[in-house]
Amino acid sequence: MTEIDEAARANLLRRGFLLEYATLAWNVVGIVVIAIAAAAARSVALAGFGLDSLIEIGASAVVIWELSGTGESRQRFALRSIGVGFAALAVYLLVQSTVVLATGFHPEHSPLGIAWTAVTAVVMFGLATGKARTGAALGNPVLATEGKVTLIDGLLAVAVLIGLALNAVAGWWWADPVAGYVLVFYAAREVKGVFLGEPVER
């Protein structure tokens, strides 16, 4: 590899680290904001999205370890830990969303939740694009794959946003637990990918 190639790779690695640290910082702040909004509105979807943000922090940590040259065994352990987290998230959302629908519980409106999920969707889409491009340029499938997770996180923010907006505008209280079921599907898919997917090639 030439000196120019080494310099370019170093720049790409720095960009990858910056993207992951930005994701970490956003999700750390997001957990606090979403916790406040979820408690105030008693929203299952917001609570689930907050748990998803916590899991995303773990996913970003895995990539940072990988970019730092951490061994494969530690990476596999971390990925399985994230898989367990997703499984817990799926069970929680499945039970809570079903209880809310069965009892007819009406969550409150959440202007804070609407604002945060709207901004989060835009931020996650931007970060996902950066990770996909940087991962492809580096030839790093771990970074590129985590970019897809970030993209899905943005899509989940949109799903939760729609549920919150329908509840606020049209009074469709059931849109909140339905949005929770969307997160159940995502979490279950992630569990399958972690435990049954093909190992990442280095």
N, C-alpha and C positions, 0 to 999 in steps of 0.2 A: 504494500500500500504506500503511495507517495505521500510526501509531506503535506501537499494540498489536500489529499484525501483525509489525512489525519486531522487537519485543521477543520475540515468540513464536518467530520464525524464528531469532533469535540463540540462544535457549535450546535449540531443536531442534538447531542446528548444534553447540553445545557438547556436547549429549548424543551426537550422532553421532561427534564426535571422541573422547569418552570411551570409547564402545563399541569404536571401532577401536584406540585405545591399549591398552585392556584385552585385546583379542584379540592384539595384538602382544606384550604382556608375557607372556601365558599361553603363547603359542607359542614365545617365546624360552626360557622356563624349560622348556617341554615338550621342546624339542630336546635339551637336556642330559639330562633324566630318561630320555627314550626311548632316547637313544644308549647310556646306561649299561645300561638294561634289555635292549636289543637285543643288545648285545655279550655280556652275561652269558648270555642264553638262546639266542643265535645264531638269532634269530627274523627270518624274512623279512618277516612282516607288520608287526612293530614297526619294522624298519628303513624299510619303505615309509611307515609312518605318520609317522615322523620326517621323511622327505623331504617328505611332504605338509604337515607343520607349517611347514617352511621356505618352501614355496611360498605357504602361507596368509599368511606375513609379507609377502611381496611383494604379495599381493592387498589386504591392509589398507593397505599403503603407497600403492597406486594410489588407493584411496578417499580417504585423507587428502589426497593431492594434489588430487583432484577437488573435495573439499569446500573446499579452500583457493583454488579458482578457477584451478587449473593448466590450461594450454591443452590442446585436444583432441589435438594431434599427440603431445605427450608421453604422454598417457594411452594412446593407441593403441600407442605404442612399448612402454610398460610392460606393457600387456595381452598383446602378442605375446611379450614376454620371459617372462611367466608361462606362456603357451601352450607355449613351448619347454621350460620347466621341467617342465610336466606330461607332455610327450612323453618326456622323458628318464626321468621317474618310471615311466611305463608300460612302457618298454623294459626298464628295470632289473627291475621286479617280474615281468614276463612271463618273462624269462630265469631269474631266480633261483627263482621259484616252480616253473617247469618242471624245473629241475635238481634241486631238493629232492624233488619228487615222483618223478622218474625214478631218483634214487639211493637213495630211501628214507631220507633224512637226518632224524633225529629232533631237533627243537629241545628245549631244556631248559624246565622250568617257569619262569614269570616272575611271582612275586607282585607285584613292583614294577610290571611292565607291566599286570597286571590292575587294580591299584589306580589307576594313573594314567589308563588309558583309561576306567575307570568314572567317575572324577571329571571328566575332560575332556568326556565325553558330556553330563553335566549342565550344565557351564559353557557349552559350545557351544550347546546348545539355548536356554539363557537369553539369551545374546548374540544369537543368530539372531532370537529373538522381538523383542528390543529394536531391532535394526537394521531389521527389517521394518516395525515400527510407526513408527519415526522416519523412515525413508525415505519411507513413504507420507504421513506428515504434512508432510514437506518437499517432496513431489513430486519426489524425487530418485531416479531409477531405478537409478543406480549403487550407492547405499547399499543400496537394497532388494534388488538383485541379489546384491550381496556377502553380504547376509544369508542368501540361499539357499545360497551356497557354505559359509557357516558352519554352516548346518543340515546340509548333506551331510557336513561335517567331523564333526559329532556322530554322524551315522549310521555313518560310517566307524569312529569310535571304538567304537561298539557292535559292528560286524562284527569288528574286531580283538579286542575283549574276548571275544566268543563263541568265536573261534578259540583264544585263549589259555586260556580256561576249559575248553573241551573237551579240550585237550591235558593240562591239569593234573588234571582230574577223571576223565576217561574214558580218557586215554592216546591220544586220537585225534591223533597227530602230524601227520597230513595236513590237519587243520583249519587249521593255521598257513599253509601255502602257499595253501590255498583262500581264506583271508581275503585273501591277497596278490592273488589274481585279482580279488576284489571291488574292490580299489583300482585294478587295471589298467583295469577297466571305467569307473570314475569318472574316472581320468586321461584316458582316451581321449575320453570325452564332453566333458571340459573343453577338450581340444585342438580338438575339432570346434566347440565353441561359440565359442572365441576366434578361430579362423581362418575359419570358415564362417558364424558367426552374424550376425544383423543388427546394425549399428552402434547404439550407445546414443544415444538421442535426448536432447538437452539441453533 
